[in-house]
Amino acid sequence: MSAGNQPRVLVADFMNHRRLSLLAALQPHFAVEPPPPGVDLLRHARSSKPDMVVLFAHPWRADKAYRQCRWLKTDLRPTHRVAVINLDAPPREPTLVMEQDQADGYWQGGGKPDELVAFLQQVWAGEQPVVVKKSAMGLLAKLLRR
């Protein structure tokens, strides 16, 4: 925990515009720490020992986020919570993310920063939320199949 008794949250998303928007929304509720540029996330998490890590699954390397989640939960015990947010990567079965990848919460589909903050507050509270929303890409794919 930070000095102000807020949970220390490491937000791992290299999409700068999205990360900055989420960081601004999270700051009233969490002590937010983005990893320094070019730093290996797992090494940084091992040395900084955050209370919660937020991982983003990206379309071209979603598997990396799920592997990082498993590693954080099995090899890095001090990390209390790990949330995986999948805004635009291919869908993954939520039970796989929660059980096999050992996530404490999983978000799939689009979302506004305030919705993601509410989700992360649930993760921190230990509620193990799973949110699956229809993505714009999923709707587009359905229209194209017709």
N, C-alpha and C positions, 0 to 999 in steps of 0.2 A: 504494500500500500504506500501511496505517496504521503508526504508530510501532512497534507490536508485531508487525510483519510479517504481519498478517492482511489479507486483501483487504477493501477498503472496499466495502460493498454498500448500494445504495439500494433500499429496498423500497417500491414504489409501490402501495399498496392503501388505499383510503379506508374499507374496512370495518374499523372500529377493533378489534373483538374478534378478527378473524382476523389482522390485522396484528400485534397485541400478542402473540398466541400464537406466530406465526412468528418475530417478533423475539426472543422469549425462547429459542426453540429454536436460532436461528442464532448467538446471541451467543458461545457457546464456540468457534465455528469462524470467524466473520467479524466484522469491525468494522462493525456495522450502523448505518445512518443512514436514518431515515425522513425524507421531505421535510417541511419545516415546513408547518403548515396553511395552505391558501389559496395556496400558491406554485405557479406553473406548473412542472410536472415537467421539461419539456425545458429551460427556462431554468436551473432549479436544477441539473440534470445537467451542463449546459454550464459552469456556474461552479464546481461542486464536484468535477467530474471523478472520479466513482466508478470502481472497478475493474470492478464488475458492477452491472447494474440488473435488478431483478425486477419484471416487469409482470404485473398480473392482468387477465385479460379478464373483463368483467362482462356479464351477460345483455343489458342494455339499451344497452351501448356497447362491445361487444367489438371492433368495427372500430377504435376509437380506440387500443386497446392494440397492435394490429398495425401501425397507422400510426406510432405512437411507436417501435416496435421498428425499423422501417425507417429512420426519421429518426435514431435513436441510432446505428445501424450505418453509415449513409452520411454523415451530416453531423457526427457527433460522434465522431471517430476515437479520442479518448482512452478511450472506454468499451470496455474489452477484451471484455466478455461481456454479453449480454442474454438473459435467460430469460423465457419467457412461460408463465404458469400459468393454465390455464382450468379452474376447478373447477366452474363452474355455467353458463357461457355455452353457446350452441349450438356443437356440435362443428365443428372446422375441419380440413380435410385437413392432416395433419402435414407433408407435403412442401411445401405452400404456406407454412406457417409457417417452415420451415427454409430454404427456397430463396428464395421471393418476399419474405417478410418479414425474412429474414436473421437469424432467431433462432439463438442458440447452443444452445438447449435448449427443449423444449416438453413440458409436462405437461397432460394432458387427463383430467378425471374427478376423483373424490374422492381425498382423501389426508390422512394424519395429518402433523402437523408434523415428526416424525422422518423420515418418508418424503420429505417435501419438502426437508429438510436434506440427505439423501443425494443426492437429485436435483441440488440446487444445488452440492454438492461435485463431482459429475460435470461439471456445466457449467463450473465454475471450472477443472477439470483439462483442459478442452478435449475432452471425450469426445463432445460433441454428442448427449446422450441425448434420446430421444423416448419418453414414457410415455403410453400410452392405456389408461385404465381405464373400465370400465362405470360410468356415473353412475347415481344413484338415479332421476333424471328419465328416463333412457333406458330403464331397466327398467320404470318406471311406464307410459311410452308404449307399450311392447310389450304390457303387460297390458291396457291400454285398447283396443288394436287388436283383440284376440281376440274 
